[in-house]
Amino acid sequence: MNEDTLIARLGDLHQQLEQLENVDYMTAYYKGYSSQGDDLETIKEKIATVNDQIQQVEDQLASFDFQ
């Protein structure tokens, strides 16, 4: 992957994480399920997965020389 693709992917992942944390998590916390029907534990697992993906993309970006 090139730098631009990784940066775009990182932005998408951050948006996904924000949706999971601010909308889906809160909805599942209060209602017992998210708008997609996921329970709170599933949302937590998805948040952990997205955080791992963000770390992987950040590691890949760190390997580029931006000078």
One Martini backbone bead per residue (centre of mass of N, CA, C, O) as a GRO file, in nm:
protein
   67
    1MET     BB    1   0.100   0.034   0.017
    2ASN     BB    2   0.043   0.357   0.013
    3GLU     BB    3   0.027   0.644   0.181
    4ASP     BB    4  -0.258   0.741   0.091
    5THR     BB    5  -0.406   0.478   0.155
    6LEU     BB    6  -0.334   0.470   0.457
    7ILE     BB    7  -0.458   0.742   0.536
    8ALA     BB    8  -0.744   0.674   0.448
    9ARG     BB    9  -0.775   0.424   0.627
   10LEU     BB   10  -0.732   0.569   0.895
   11GLY     BB   11  -0.978   0.753   0.870
   12ASP     BB   12  -1.189   0.526   0.854
   13LEU     BB   13  -1.121   0.396   1.127
   14HIS     BB   14  -1.184   0.645   1.303
   15GLN     BB   15  -1.481   0.662   1.221
   16GLN     BB   16  -1.560   0.381   1.316
   17LEU     BB   17  -1.478   0.423   1.611
   18GLU     BB   18  -1.665   0.658   1.670
   19GLN     BB   19  -1.927   0.506   1.616
   20LEU     BB   20  -1.887   0.283   1.825
   21GLU     BB   21  -1.844   0.469   2.082
   22ASN     BB   22  -2.085   0.700   2.042
   23VAL     BB   23  -2.325   0.499   1.946
   24ASP     BB   24  -2.327   0.188   1.976
   25TYR     BB   25  -2.246   0.168   2.270
   26MET     BB   26  -2.469   0.347   2.392
   27THR     BB   27  -2.707   0.191   2.280
   28ALA     BB   28  -2.631  -0.084   2.405
   29TYR     BB   29  -2.626   0.011   2.698
   30TYR     BB   30  -2.937   0.110   2.708
   31LYS     BB   31  -3.087  -0.125   2.517
   32GLY     BB   32  -2.884  -0.395   2.447
   33TYR     BB   33  -2.852  -0.268   2.148
   34SER     BB   34  -2.788  -0.194   1.839
   35SER     BB   35  -2.874  -0.101   1.519
   36GLN     BB   36  -2.745  -0.397   1.430
   37GLY     BB   37  -2.784  -0.595   1.700
   38ASP     BB   38  -2.561  -0.551   1.895
   39ASP     BB   39  -2.400  -0.618   2.165
   40LEU     BB   40  -2.183  -0.500   2.394
   41GLU     BB   41  -1.961  -0.716   2.352
   42THR     BB   42  -1.939  -0.682   2.044
   43ILE     BB   43  -1.857  -0.388   2.048
   44LYS     BB   44  -1.596  -0.426   2.208
   45GLU     BB   45  -1.464  -0.610   1.995
   46LYS     BB   46  -1.471  -0.405   1.763
   47ILE     BB   47  -1.299  -0.191   1.899
   48ALA     BB   48  -1.046  -0.368   1.928
   49THR     BB   49  -1.010  -0.427   1.627
   50VAL     BB   50  -0.982  -0.133   1.531
   51ASN     BB   51  -0.740  -0.063   1.707
   52ASP     BB   52  -0.553  -0.272   1.573
   53GLN     BB   53  -0.574  -0.155   1.286
   54ILE     BB   54  -0.462   0.120   1.352
   55GLN     BB   55  -0.184   0.023   1.449
   56GLN     BB   56  -0.098  -0.109   1.183
   57VAL     BB   57  -0.112   0.147   1.008
   58GLU     BB   58   0.080   0.317   1.179
   59ASP     BB   59   0.322   0.127   1.138
   60GLN     BB   60   0.335   0.156   0.833
   61LEU     BB   61   0.374   0.465   0.829
   62ALA     BB   62   0.643   0.465   0.999
   63SER     BB   63   0.812   0.330   0.755
   64PHE     BB   64   0.803   0.595   0.627
   65ASP     BB   65   0.967   0.855   0.438
   66PHE     BB   66   0.866   1.206   0.467
   67GLN     BB   67   1.123   1.379   0.336
   0.00000   0.00000   0.00000
